[in-house]
């Protein structure tokens, strides 16, 4: 895929989860373009586009490396996403309003 800003410079698509370059275009249209990673199965509109650098400064994460960065004080606690917490609070509000 060519970069639209500099037609002489090539770029490649990378998966945001695993860093693989085996990202394919799945579908598009009014909703936008959807991509799929053949390695990890990620499917979504967000992909990382990097310029192909002959110096090799673009490096993807190795398969054994940890991909998510957490604060050191979190430890082994179970992390609940914010949207799940908000959804649970809204559910409780609806249940309380329904009872009364």
Secondary structure, 3 states (H helix, E strand, C coil): CECCCCCCCEEEEECCCCCCCCEEEEECCCCCCEEEECCCCCEECCCEEEECCCCCCCCCCCCCCCCCCCCCCCCCCCCCCHHHHHHHHHHHHHHHHHHC
